[in-house]
């Protein structure tokens, strides 16, 4: 049942000062549009697409070097692919970031495992470095539409490299250095880059990881490369043959002013990649204009990020949240970066960073908050967190106990923003709202311009029931295409195979009576026993509430003769074993909190649950292994946080 009492209710003064409220006031003053509440505003935003997205353009004073002639030109009615936005407009994402250049506050604040002391990059220094790198790239023949790729940790050089790439109209793509070489090759080979920017290594949990040989191998496997730029991050004396040093690039003589190449609204800004757990990674290509509008909308209106505030999201350069966090600079925030493990030298590291860096908006994966909770952390006892206004969570559903832990142990008056979307749109579909309360386990709202519904088995929208998450209207930040995907075949298959003209996102959700959203996990891993669909997150919430259980994973296996077998795998805390008594208590807990249909057929102890880099449990790959598929075929292991964790499932013969 949905919670009746909110964990957080925004003060009236806070709500009225929010950028969302100012936007609603602006709509009334400028356009004569009055909305009684957020639901009223949302209805308009998903009904009158043209007026809504044009209002976002106007409210944020988007600068175009040529006028647009039409806001939206519908694409294929079968699948939304080909929808065109703001035809005629030409603009630049990086140029909008530099609109906030000033001398009163830094552009970037950062710290690393190697150097925990806070460092800053001023706007003057940022402009100089971006200008130098952009000039160098132009000198190397990189132009509009060419691809620049990077293997960089989450350091300021990565931000500089992106801004320079975007400034000249080239296309950016990055992988984190903790990816395996094969996985990086699988991604970058598809897009035929001209320039690679790479580091010699990185540190994690206090240990250096050298990547020199991996970069050599990568260069061999990318025949289109014309230049490699080398950043000696681990060792200042390291060199890579036939590569130019980053410091030499920064010494490139530059024009007096940083200039920006104006490109069409639909021009590619970056190429992101699917996880590769269901085949070769898809090269998901987004537009400059689409990401610009979407990031302005979400970061300002739904996260209330204001000029001069400090924005942090714990991420790597291989996760779309890195790209999304850059968008905070569009609305005038200082970007805070941290490179290294969230748990080194202790789990309080990032909470101490929040204090030291005076972070206003703190974001991370749900898995991080749950790890803090399970470790018994109480950050409020060790950090003041005076400046903290919001805490963001994404990557996987944050269960109700995660909500409660944040309010009881971090800050009682913080605004918790549970946010969900993905690489597919480099943003979210559902998320925060400064005008609404926060209820445990529930995302506050469907975002403006996102016509999200829950479909039942008859493809009809439902309320208060579990359903398939779908999007019924196009959004500017939907992919313009997948790179090297003739006829949009992979694109169409990824989202539009199930329902004609409707985007199926692959999550299992419930829209509550107050129009909040609860996500129950990936629908392709949904449990379906006796025709009743069950979200995996419900089982995790129950099982992981037991003091003996550190983590868990559940799958459902269709068996011959119409039988269904549902095994539960648990990771035990130190000092505990899976006794018959604990086994019975696990099943009784699930039975009492939910129903007999939720009770697993068997419980098995495992060493660890396999996770993607962004903190998602690998339910579907495990299901495939248990069904007899070779483990090497179900996922690209070197894109996983703990690839060896998959191997333990090959020895199970569950349900046989």
C-alpha positions as CSV (number, residue, x, y, z in Angstrom):
1,X,0.0,0.0,0.0
2,X,1.2,3.5,-0.7
3,X,2.5,5.5,2.3
4,X,0.0,7.9,3.7
5,X,2.3,10.3,5.6
6,X,5.0,12.1,3.6
7,X,8.6,12.0,4.7
8,X,9.2,15.5,3.4
9,X,6.8,18.4,2.6
10,X,8.3,21.5,1.0
11,X,7.7,24.7,2.9
12,X,5.4,27.2,1.2
13,X,8.2,29.7,0.9
14,X,10.5,27.1,-0.6
15,X,7.9,26.1,-3.1
16,X,7.1,29.7,-4.2
17,X,10.8,30.4,-4.7
18,X,11.4,27.3,-6.8
19,X,12.2,27.7,-10.5
20,X,9.2,25.5,-11.3
21,X,6.9,27.9,-9.6
22,X,8.6,30.8,-11.4
23,X,8.1,29.0,-14.7
24,X,4.4,28.6,-13.9
25,X,4.1,32.3,-13.1
26,X,6.0,33.2,-16.3
27,X,3.5,31.1,-18.3
28,X,0.6,33.1,-16.8
29,X,2.2,36.5,-17.3
30,X,3.7,35.9,-20.8
31,X,1.2,33.5,-22.3
32,X,-2.0,33.9,-20.2
33,X,-1.8,30.2,-19.2
34,X,-3.0,29.4,-15.6
35,X,-2.5,26.0,-14.0
36,X,-4.1,25.1,-10.7
37,X,-1.4,22.6,-9.8
38,X,1.4,20.4,-11.2
39,X,-1.0,17.8,-12.6
40,X,-2.7,20.5,-14.6
41,X,0.6,21.7,-15.9
42,X,1.8,18.2,-16.8
43,X,-1.4,17.5,-18.7
44,X,-0.8,20.6,-20.8
45,X,2.9,19.7,-21.3
46,X,2.1,16.3,-22.8
47,X,-0.9,17.4,-24.8
48,X,0.3,20.6,-26.5
49,X,3.9,19.5,-27.3
50,X,4.6,22.5,-29.6
51,X,3.6,25.2,-27.1
52,X,5.2,23.4,-24.2
53,X,8.7,22.9,-25.7
54,X,8.6,26.4,-27.2
55,X,7.9,27.7,-23.7
56,X,11.0,25.9,-22.4
57,X,13.1,27.5,-25.2
58,X,11.8,30.9,-24.4
59,X,11.8,30.7,-20.6
60,X,15.5,29.7,-20.6
61,X,16.3,32.2,-23.4
62,X,18.0,29.5,-25.6
63,X,20.3,31.2,-28.1
64,X,20.1,30.2,-31.7
65,X,22.2,31.5,-34.5
66,X,19.3,31.1,-36.9
67,X,15.6,31.1,-36.3
68,X,13.5,27.9,-36.2
69,X,10.6,27.6,-38.5
70,X,8.7,24.8,-36.8
71,X,8.8,23.5,-33.3
72,X,8.0,19.8,-34.0
73,X,7.5,17.8,-37.1
74,X,6.2,14.4,-36.3
75,X,8.1,11.4,-37.5
76,X,6.9,8.0,-38.4
77,X,3.4,7.5,-36.7
78,X,4.4,3.9,-36.1
79,X,7.3,4.6,-33.8
80,X,8.2,8.3,-33.3
81,X,11.6,7.8,-35.0
82,X,12.4,10.7,-37.3
83,X,10.5,13.3,-35.2
84,X,12.2,16.6,-35.9
85,X,12.4,19.5,-33.5
86,X,13.0,23.2,-34.0
87,X,13.7,22.9,-37.7
88,X,16.0,25.7,-38.9
89,X,17.6,26.4,-35.5
90,X,21.4,26.3,-35.1
91,X,23.1,26.3,-31.7
92,X,25.8,25.0,-29.5
93,X,25.6,23.2,-26.1
94,X,29.0,24.4,-24.8
95,X,28.2,28.0,-25.7
96,X,25.2,27.9,-23.3
97,X,27.5,26.6,-20.5
98,X,29.9,29.5,-21.0
99,X,27.0,32.0,-20.7
100,X,27.5,31.6,-17.0
101,X,31.2,32.4,-17.0
102,X,32.1,34.7,-14.1
103,X,35.0,35.5,-11.7
104,X,33.0,35.1,-8.4
105,X,32.9,31.3,-8.2
106,X,34.8,28.4,-9.7
107,X,33.6,26.5,-12.7
108,X,34.7,23.1,-11.3
109,X,35.6,21.8,-7.8
110,X,37.1,18.3,-7.6
111,X,38.9,15.8,-5.5
112,X,40.3,12.3,-6.1
113,X,41.6,9.3,-4.1
114,X,45.1,10.4,-5.0
115,X,44.5,14.0,-4.0
116,X,41.6,14.3,-1.5
117,X,42.3,18.0,-0.9
118,X,39.8,20.1,-2.9
119,X,41.0,21.7,-6.1
120,X,39.3,24.2,-8.3
121,X,39.2,25.2,-11.9
122,X,38.3,28.9,-12.5
123,X,36.2,30.0,-15.4
124,X,39.2,31.8,-16.8
125,X,41.3,28.6,-16.7
126,X,38.4,26.5,-18.1
127,X,38.0,28.9,-21.1
128,X,41.7,28.9,-21.7
129,X,42.0,25.1,-21.7
130,X,38.9,24.5,-23.8
131,X,40.1,27.1,-26.3
132,X,43.5,25.4,-26.5
133,X,42.1,21.9,-27.0
134,X,39.5,23.1,-29.5
135,X,42.2,24.9,-31.5
136,X,44.4,21.8,-31.4
137,X,41.5,19.5,-32.6
138,X,40.8,21.9,-35.5
139,X,44.5,21.8,-36.5
140,X,44.3,18.1,-36.6
141,X,41.5,18.2,-39.1
142,X,38.7,17.5,-36.7
143,X,35.6,19.2,-37.9
144,X,31.8,19.2,-37.7
145,X,30.5,15.6,-37.2
146,X,33.9,13.9,-36.6
147,X,34.2,11.8,-33.5
148,X,36.5,12.4,-30.6
149,X,36.6,9.6,-28.0
150,X,38.1,9.3,-24.5
151,X,39.2,6.8,-21.9
152,X,39.3,9.1,-19.0
153,X,38.4,9.0,-15.3
154,X,36.1,11.6,-13.8
155,X,38.6,14.5,-13.8
156,X,38.4,18.1,-15.1
157,X,40.4,17.1,-18.2
158,X,37.3,15.0,-19.3
159,X,35.0,18.1,-19.0
160,X,37.5,20.2,-20.9
161,X,37.8,17.6,-23.7
162,X,34.0,17.4,-24.0
163,X,33.5,21.1,-24.1
164,X,36.3,21.5,-26.7
165,X,34.8,18.8,-28.9
166,X,31.4,20.2,-28.7
167,X,32.6,23.8,-29.3
168,X,33.9,22.8,-32.8
169,X,30.8,20.8,-33.7
170,X,32.4,17.4,-33.3
171,X,30.8,14.4,-31.6
172,X,31.9,13.2,-28.2
173,X,32.0,9.6,-26.8
174,X,33.6,8.3,-23.7
175,X,34.3,5.1,-21.8
176,X,35.5,4.8,-18.2
177,X,39.0,3.4,-17.9
178,X,37.6,0.6,-15.7
179,X,36.0,-0.9,-18.8
180,X,37.9,-3.8,-20.4
181,X,39.7,-3.2,-23.7
182,X,37.3,-5.5,-25.6
183,X,34.3,-3.6,-24.4
184,X,35.8,-0.3,-25.3
185,X,36.8,-1.6,-28.8
186,X,33.2,-2.9,-29.3
187,X,31.9,0.6,-28.6
188,X,34.4,2.9,-30.3
189,X,35.0,0.7,-33.5
190,X,31.3,1.4,-34.4
191,X,31.8,5.1,-34.7
192,X,35.2,5.4,-36.4
193,X,36.8,8.1,-34.2
194,X,39.6,10.5,-35.4
195,X,41.1,11.4,-32.0
196,X,41.5,9.4,-28.8
197,X,42.2,11.1,-25.4
198,X,43.4,8.7,-22.8
199,X,45.1,8.3,-19.4
200,X,47.9,6.0,-18.4
201,X,45.7,4.6,-15.6
202,X,43.6,5.4,-12.6
203,X,43.3,4.5,-8.9
204,X,40.5,2.6,-7.2
205,X,40.3,1.6,-3.5
206,X,43.8,3.1,-3.1
207,X,45.3,0.8,-5.8
208,X,46.8,2.1,-9.1
209,X,45.5,0.4,-12.2
210,X,47.8,0.8,-15.2
211,X,46.1,1.1,-18.6
212,X,49.1,1.8,-20.9
213,X,49.1,-1.6,-22.6
214,X,45.3,-1.5,-22.9
215,X,45.5,1.9,-24.7
216,X,48.1,0.5,-27.0
217,X,45.8,-2.4,-27.9
218,X,42.9,0.0,-28.3
219,X,44.9,2.2,-30.7
220,X,45.7,-0.9,-32.9
221,X,42.0,-1.8,-33.0
222,X,40.8,1.7,-34.0
223,X,42.3,2.2,-37.5
224,X,40.6,5.5,-38.1
225,X,42.5,7.2,-35.3
226,X,44.7,10.0,-36.5
227,X,45.9,11.3,-33.1
228,X,46.2,10.1,-29.5
229,X,46.4,12.6,-26.7
230,X,48.1,11.2,-23.6
231,X,47.3,12.3,-20.0
232,X,49.9,10.9,-17.5
233,X,47.4,10.7,-14.6
234,X,49.1,7.9,-12.6
235,X,52.6,8.8,-13.3
236,X,53.7,12.2,-14.5
237,X,56.6,10.7,-16.3
238,X,54.6,8.2,-18.3
239,X,54.6,8.4,-22.1
240,X,52.9,6.6,-25.0
241,X,54.8,6.4,-28.2
242,X,53.4,8.5,-31.1
243,X,51.1,10.3,-28.7
244,X,51.0,14.0,-27.9
245,X,51.0,15.0,-24.2
246,X,47.9,16.9,-22.8
247,X,50.2,19.6,-21.5
248,X,51.5,20.2,-25.0
249,X,48.0,20.5,-26.3
250,X,47.2,23.1,-23.7
251,X,50.2,25.1,-25.0
252,X,48.6,25.4,-28.4
253,X,48.5,29.1,-29.5
254,X,44.9,30.2,-29.4
255,X,42.6,32.9,-30.8
256,X,41.8,35.7,-28.4
257,X,38.3,34.4,-27.9
258,X,36.8,30.9,-27.6
259,X,34.5,30.4,-30.6
260,X,31.6,28.0,-31.0
261,X,30.5,26.2,-34.1
262,X,26.8,26.5,-34.6
263,X,25.1,23.3,-35.6
264,X,21.5,22.2,-36.4
265,X,19.3,21.3,-33.5
266,X,19.3,17.6,-34.6
267,X,23.1,17.5,-34.9
268,X,24.8,14.7,-32.8
269,X,26.2,15.9,-29.4
270,X,27.4,12.5,-28.1
271,X,27.2,8.8,-28.5
272,X,26.3,6.8,-25.4
273,X,26.1,3.0,-25.2
274,X,23.7,0.4,-23.9
275,X,25.2,-2.0,-21.3
276,X,25.9,-4.8,-23.7
277,X,24.1,-7.3,-21.5
278,X,21.8,-8.2,-24.4
279,X,24.2,-8.2,-27.3
280,X,26.7,-5.8,-28.9
281,X,26.4,-2.4,-27.2
282,X,24.0,-0.1,-29.1
283,X,25.6,3.3,-30.1
284,X,22.8,5.6,-28.9
285,X,23.2,9.0,-30.6
286,X,21.6,12.1,-29.1
287,X,21.1,15.6,-30.5
288,X,22.7,18.9,-29.3
289,X,19.3,20.7,-29.1
290,X,17.5,17.8,-27.6
291,X,19.9,17.4,-24.7
292,X,20.2,21.2,-24.2
293,X,16.4,21.6,-23.8
294,X,16.0,18.4,-21.7
295,X,18.8,19.2,-19.3
296,X,17.6,22.8,-18.8
297,X,14.1,21.5,-18.1
298,X,15.1,18.8,-15.6
299,X,17.9,20.4,-13.8
300,X,16.2,23.8,-13.3
301,X,12.5,22.9,-13.0
302,X,12.6,19.4,-11.5
303,X,15.8,19.6,-9.4
304,X,15.7,23.3,-8.7
305,X,19.4,23.8,-9.4
306,X,20.1,27.6,-9.2
307,X,22.9,29.9,-10.3
308,X,25.8,29.7,-7.9
309,X,24.9,26.4,-6.3
310,X,27.2,23.3,-6.3
311,X,26.1,20.1,-8.1
312,X,27.6,16.7,-7.6
313,X,26.7,13.3,-8.9
314,X,28.9,10.3,-8.1
315,X,29.6,8.8,-11.5
316,X,32.1,7.6,-14.0
317,X,32.6,8.9,-17.5
318,X,31.0,5.7,-18.8
319,X,27.6,6.4,-17.3
320,X,25.1,8.8,-18.7
321,X,24.8,10.5,-15.4
322,X,28.3,12.0,-16.1
323,X,26.8,13.7,-19.2
324,X,23.7,14.7,-17.3
325,X,25.7,16.2,-14.4
326,X,27.5,18.4,-17.0
327,X,24.1,20.0,-17.7
328,X,24.1,21.6,-14.2
329,X,26.6,24.1,-15.7
330,X,23.9,25.1,-18.2
331,X,21.8,26.5,-15.3
332,X,24.8,28.3,-13.6
333,X,25.9,25.7,-11.1
334,X,29.5,24.8,-10.2
335,X,30.2,21.2,-11.1
336,X,31.7,19.1,-8.3
337,X,33.7,16.0,-9.4
338,X,35.1,13.1,-7.4
339,X,37.3,10.4,-8.9
340,X,37.8,7.1,-7.1
341,X,35.9,4.6,-5.0
342,X,32.9,5.8,-2.9
343,X,34.1,3.4,-0.2
344,X,37.7,4.4,0.1
345,X,39.2,4.9,2.6
346,X,35.7,4.6,4.2
347,X,32.1,4.9,3.2
348,X,31.9,8.4,4.8
349,X,34.2,9.7,2.1
350,X,31.5,11.3,-0.1
351,X,29.6,12.6,2.8
352,X,32.7,14.4,4.0
353,X,33.1,15.7,0.4
354,X,29.6,17.1,0.6
355,X,30.7,19.1,3.7
356,X,34.1,20.2,2.4
357,X,32.9,21.2,-1.1
358,X,29.7,22.8,0.2
359,X,27.6,20.7,-2.1
360,X,23.9,21.8,-2.5
361,X,22.8,18.9,-4.7
362,X,24.3,15.5,-4.0
363,X,23.6,12.5,-6.3
364,X,24.5,8.9,-6.5
365,X,23.2,5.4,-7.3
366,X,20.6,3.7,-5.1
367,X,23.2,1.0,-4.5
368,X,25.5,3.5,-2.8
369,X,22.8,4.6,-0.3
370,X,21.8,1.0,0.4
371,X,25.4,0.1,1.1
372,X,25.7,3.0,3.5
373,X,22.5,1.9,5.2
374,X,23.6,-1.7,5.5
375,X,26.9,-0.6,7.0
376,X,25.0,1.3,9.7
377,X,26.3,4.7,8.6
378,X,24.9,7.8,10.2
379,X,26.4,10.7,8.2
380,X,24.5,13.3,10.2
381,X,26.7,12.4,13.2
382,X,29.9,13.0,11.4
383,X,29.2,15.7,8.9
384,X,27.2,19.0,9.2
385,X,25.8,18.9,5.6
386,X,24.7,22.5,6.1
387,X,24.5,23.4,2.4
388,X,22.8,20.2,1.3
389,X,19.4,20.9,-0.3
390,X,18.7,17.8,-2.3
391,X,19.8,14.2,-2.5
392,X,19.4,12.4,-5.9
393,X,19.1,8.7,-6.4
394,X,19.1,6.7,-9.6
395,X,20.5,3.6,-11.3
396,X,18.0,1.2,-9.7
397,X,14.9,1.6,-7.6
398,X,15.5,3.0,-4.1
399,X,13.4,0.9,-1.7
400,X,11.2,2.4,1.1
401,X,13.8,1.6,3.7
402,X,16.4,3.6,1.7
403,X,14.1,6.6,1.8
404,X,13.7,6.3,5.5
405,X,17.4,5.8,6.1
406,X,18.2,9.1,4.3
407,X,15.7,11.1,6.3
408,X,16.7,9.5,9.6
409,X,20.4,9.4,9.2
410,X,21.4,12.2,6.8
411,X,19.1,15.2,7.0
412,X,15.5,15.3,8.1
413,X,14.6,18.3,5.9
414,X,16.5,17.3,2.7
415,X,14.5,16.9,-0.5
416,X,15.0,13.4,-1.8
417,X,14.8,13.2,-5.6
418,X,14.4,9.6,-6.8
419,X,15.1,9.9,-10.6
420,X,14.6,7.3,-13.4
421,X,15.2,7.4,-17.1
422,X,18.4,6.2,-18.7
423,X,21.0,6.3,-21.4
424,X,18.1,6.2,-23.9
425,X,17.3,9.8,-23.3
426,X,20.3,10.9,-21.3
427,X,17.8,12.2,-18.7
428,X,14.7,11.0,-16.9
429,X,11.1,10.3,-17.5
430,X,10.1,10.5,-13.8
431,X,11.7,12.4,-11.0
432,X,11.6,15.3,-8.6
433,X,9.2,18.1,-8.0
434,X,9.8,21.0,-5.7
435,X,6.1,21.6,-5.2
436,X,5.2,18.1,-4.0
437,X,5.8,16.0,-0.9
438,X,8.1,12.9,-0.8
439,X,6.6,9.6,0.1
440,X,8.8,6.6,0.9
441,X,9.5,4.3,-2.0
442,X,7.7,6.7,-4.5
443,X,9.0,8.9,-7.2
444,X,7.3,12.3,-7.0
445,X,6.0,12.8,-10.5
446,X,6.1,12.2,-14.2
447,X,8.4,14.9,-15.7
448,X,7.1,17.7,-17.8
449,X,6.8,16.7,-21.5
450,X,7.0,13.0,-20.6
451,X,3.8,11.2,-21.3
452,X,4.4,8.2,-19.1
453,X,1.8,5.6,-18.6
454,X,1.5,2.1,-17.2
455,X,0.1,-0.4,-19.7
456,X,-1.8,-3.5,-18.6
457,X,-1.7,-6.8,-20.6
458,X,-4.3,-5.3,-23.0
459,X,-2.1,-2.2,-23.7
460,X,-4.5,0.0,-21.7
461,X,-3.3,2.7,-19.2
462,X,-4.0,1.7,-15.6
463,X,-3.8,3.4,-12.2
464,X,-2.9,1.8,-9.0
465,X,-1.8,-1.4,-10.8
466,X,1.4,-2.8,-12.0
467,X,2.0,-2.2,-15.6
468,X,4.6,-1.9,-18.4
469,X,6.2,1.6,-18.5
470,X,5.5,3.3,-21.8
471,X,5.9,6.8,-23.3
472,X,3.1,7.9,-25.6
473,X,4.6,11.1,-27.1
474,X,8.0,11.9,-28.6
475,X,10.6,13.9,-26.6
476,X,13.5,16.0,-28.1
477,X,16.1,14.0,-26.2
478,X,15.1,10.6,-27.6
479,X,17.9,9.2,-29.8
480,X,18.1,10.7,-33.3
481,X,19.4,7.3,-34.3
482,X,21.7,4.5,-33.3
483,X,25.0,4.9,-35.0
484,X,25.5,2.5,-38.0
485,X,21.9,1.2,-37.8
486,X,20.6,1.0,-41.4
487,X,16.9,1.5,-41.5
488,X,16.7,2.1,-37.7
489,X,16.3,-1.6,-37.3
490,X,18.0,-1.9,-33.9
491,X,16.4,1.4,-32.7
492,X,12.9,0.2,-33.7
493,X,13.5,-3.2,-32.1
494,X,14.7,-1.7,-28.9
495,X,11.6,0.3,-28.1
496,X,8.8,-0.1,-30.6
497,X,8.4,-3.8,-31.2
498,X,5.7,-4.4,-28.5
499,X,3.3,-1.5,-29.1
500,X,2.8,0.3,-32.4
501,X,3.7,3.9,-32.1
502,X,4.5,3.6,-28.4
503,X,7.9,3.6,-26.7
504,X,8.2,0.6,-24.3
505,X,10.9,1.4,-21.9
506,X,11.3,-2.0,-20.2
507,X,10.5,-1.0,-16.6
508,X,7.6,-2.3,-14.5
509,X,5.8,0.5,-12.7
510,X,2.7,1.6,-10.8
511,X,1.3,5.1,-11.1
512,X,-0.3,5.9,-7.7
513,X,-3.6,7.7,-7.1
514,X,-1.6,10.9,-6.4
515,X,0.3,10.5,-9.7
516,X,3.5,9.4,-8.1
517,X,5.4,6.5,-9.6
518,X,6.8,3.3,-8.1
519,X,9.3,1.3,-10.1
520,X,9.5,-2.4,-9.5
521,X,12.5,-3.3,-11.7
522,X,13.1,-4.3,-15.3
523,X,10.0,-5.8,-16.9
524,X,12.2,-8.3,-18.9
525,X,13.1,-9.7,-15.5
526,X,9.6,-9.5,-14.1
527,X,8.3,-12.5,-12.2
528,X,5.1,-14.0,-13.5
529,X,3.7,-16.7,-11.4
530,X,0.2,-18.0,-12.0
531,X,-0.4,-15.1,-14.3
532,X,0.3,-12.5,-11.6
533,X,3.2,-10.2,-12.3
534,X,5.6,-9.4,-9.5
535,X,8.3,-6.7,-9.3
536,X,11.6,-8.0,-8.1
537,X,12.2,-4.9,-6.0
538,X,9.4,-5.9,-3.6
539,X,11.2,-9.2,-2.8
540,X,14.5,-7.4,-2.3
541,X,12.9,-4.9,0.1
542,X,11.6,-7.7,2.2
543,X,14.6,-10.1,2.1
544,X,17.2,-7.4,2.7
545,X,15.4,-6.1,5.8
546,X,16.5,-9.3,7.6
547,X,19.7,-8.6,9.6
548,X,21.5,-11.7,8.2
549,X,21.0,-10.7,4.5
550,X,23.5,-8.3,2.8
551,X,22.1,-8.6,-0.7
552,X,19.8,-10.7,-2.9
553,X,18.7,-11.6,-6.4
554,X,15.6,-13.4,-7.6
555,X,14.6,-14.7,-11.1
556,X,11.7,-16.6,-12.5
557,X,12.3,-19.6,-14.8
558,X,9.7,-21.0,-17.2
559,X,9.9,-24.8,-17.0
560,X,8.6,-27.6,-19.3
561,X,4.9,-28.4,-19.0
562,X,4.0,-24.9,-18.0
563,X,5.8,-25.1,-14.6
564,X,7.4,-22.0,-13.0
565,X,10.5,-22.1,-10.8
566,X,11.5,-19.1,-8.7
567,X,14.9,-19.3,-7.0
568,X,16.2,-16.6,-4.6
569,X,19.9,-16.0,-4.2
570,X,21.1,-14.3,-1.0
571,X,24.5,-12.9,0.1
572,X,24.9,-13.4,3.8
573,X,26.6,-11.0,6.2
574,X,29.8,-12.1,7.8
575,X,29.3,-14.7,10.5
576,X,26.0,-16.1,9.2
577,X,25.1,-19.2,7.3
578,X,22.0,-20.2,5.5
579,X,20.4,-22.5,8.0
580,X,17.0,-24.2,7.7
581,X,15.7,-21.7,10.3
582,X,16.9,-18.7,8.3
583,X,15.5,-20.2,5.1
584,X,12.1,-20.6,6.7
585,X,12.3,-17.0,8.1
586,X,13.1,-15.6,4.7
587,X,10.1,-17.3,3.1
588,X,7.8,-16.3,6.0
589,X,8.9,-12.7,5.7
590,X,8.1,-12.6,2.0
591,X,4.8,-14.5,2.6
592,X,3.7,-12.1,5.4
593,X,4.7,-8.9,3.6
594,X,3.3,-9.9,0.2
595,X,1.6,-13.1,-0.7
596,X,2.3,-16.9,-1.2
597,X,3.0,-16.2,-4.9
598,X,6.1,-14.2,-3.9
599,X,7.6,-17.0,-1.9
600,X,10.6,-18.5,-3.7
601,X,10.8,-22.2,-4.5
602,X,14.3,-22.4,-3.2
603,X,16.9,-20.2,-1.5
604,X,20.6,-20.4,-2.3
605,X,23.6,-18.7,-0.7
606,X,26.0,-16.9,-3.1
607,X,29.2,-14.9,-2.6
608,X,28.0,-11.7,-4.4
609,X,25.3,-10.4,-6.6
610,X,26.5,-9.4,-10.1
611,X,26.1,-5.7,-10.9
612,X,26.5,-3.4,-13.9
613,X,28.8,-0.4,-13.6
614,X,25.7,1.8,-12.8
615,X,24.5,-0.4,-10.0
616,X,21.8,-2.5,-11.6
617,X,21.5,-6.2,-10.6
618,X,22.0,-8.5,-13.6
619,X,18.7,-10.4,-13.3
620,X,18.2,-11.2,-17.0
621,X,21.7,-12.5,-17.6
622,X,21.5,-14.7,-14.5
623,X,18.1,-16.0,-15.8
624,X,19.7,-16.9,-19.1
625,X,22.6,-18.7,-17.5
626,X,20.2,-20.8,-15.4
627,X,18.2,-21.6,-18.5
628,X,21.4,-23.1,-20.0
629,X,22.9,-20.2,-22.0
630,X,26.7,-20.0,-21.9
631,X,27.8,-17.3,-19.4
632,X,30.2,-15.8,-21.9
633,X,27.2,-14.9,-24.1
634,X,24.8,-13.3,-21.7
635,X,26.9,-10.2,-20.9
636,X,30.1,-8.4,-21.7
637,X,31.9,-9.1,-18.5
638,X,34.4,-6.3,-18.6
639,X,31.6,-3.8,-18.4
640,X,30.4,-5.2,-15.1
641,X,31.4,-4.0,-11.7
642,X,32.1,-7.6,-10.5
643,X,32.3,-9.9,-13.6
644,X,33.4,-13.0,-11.7
645,X,30.1,-12.9,-9.9
646,X,28.4,-14.4,-12.9
647,X,30.5,-17.5,-12.9
648,X,29.0,-18.8,-9.7
649,X,25.6,-19.4,-11.4
650,X,27.0,-21.8,-14.0
651,X,27.2,-24.5,-11.4
652,X,23.5,-24.3,-10.3
653,X,21.0,-26.8,-11.7
654,X,17.9,-25.0,-10.2
655,X,14.5,-26.4,-10.9
656,X,15.8,-29.4,-12.9
